[in-house]
Amino acid sequence: MSKLMLKASVNAKVWANTSVERMKARADRGQGAVEYLGIIVVVVAIIGVLMTTNFGNAIATAITTQINKITGAG
């Protein structure tokens, strides 16, 4: 592992540990805005990847076919 990668890895781990400790210290419960934003970013990234592949087209076709079966359009 290069020095740059090691440094980035250590910094990420320290940041994650610090963030977790801060979150544990908070008294509130449930998801916060940052967590919802993170989920949205991940979902958008997955959709973006699927749209750029043939696998994404296959999934879209399968979903459309099933919707058409349910609604009687197909």
C-alpha positions in Angstrom: 0.0 0.0 0.0 1.4 3.4 -0.9 1.9 6.1 1.6 -0.8 8.2 0.1 -3.3 5.3 0.3 -2.3 4.5 3.8 -2.7 8.1 4.9 -6.1 8.3 3.2 -7.2 5.1 4.8 -6.1 6.2 8.3 -7.8 9.6 7.9 -11.0 7.9 6.8 -10.9 5.5 9.7 -10.3 8.3 12.2 -13.1 10.4 10.7 -15.5 7.5 10.8 -14.6 6.7 14.4 -15.0 10.4 15.4 -18.3 10.6 13.6 -19.6 7.4 15.3 -18.6 8.7 18.7 -20.3 12.0 18.1 -23.5 10.2 17.0 -23.4 8.0 20.1 -23.1 11.0 22.3 -26.3 12.6 20.8 -29.5 11.9 22.7 -31.8 11.9 19.7 -33.1 8.8 18.0 -33.9 8.0 14.4 -32.3 9.0 11.1 -31.1 12.5 10.6 -31.0 14.5 7.4 -27.5 13.5 6.6 -28.4 9.8 6.8 -31.4 10.3 4.5 -29.2 12.3 2.1 -26.6 9.4 2.1 -29.3 6.9 1.2 -30.6 9.1 -1.6 -27.0 9.5 -3.0 -26.5 5.7 -2.9 -29.8 5.0 -4.6 -29.1 7.6 -7.3 -25.7 6.2 -7.9 -27.1 2.6 -8.3 -29.8 3.9 -10.7 -27.2 5.8 -12.7 -25.0 2.7 -13.0 -28.0 0.5 -14.0 -29.1 3.0 -16.6 -25.7 2.9 -18.3 -25.6 -0.9 -18.6 -27.6 -3.5 -20.6 -28.4 -5.1 -17.3 -30.3 -1.9 -16.4 -32.3 -2.1 -19.6 -33.1 -5.7 -18.8 -34.4 -4.8 -15.4 -36.4 -1.9 -16.8 -38.0 -4.2 -19.4 -38.9 -6.8 -16.8 -40.5 -4.2 -14.5 -42.4 -2.7 -17.4 -43.6 -6.2 -18.5 -44.8 -7.0 -14.9 -46.6 -3.7 -14.6 -48.3 -4.2 -17.9 -49.4 -7.7 -16.8 -50.9 -6.3 -13.6 -52.7 -3.4 -15.3 -53.8 -5.5 -18.2 -52.0 -3.3 -20.7 -49.9 -6.2 -22.0 
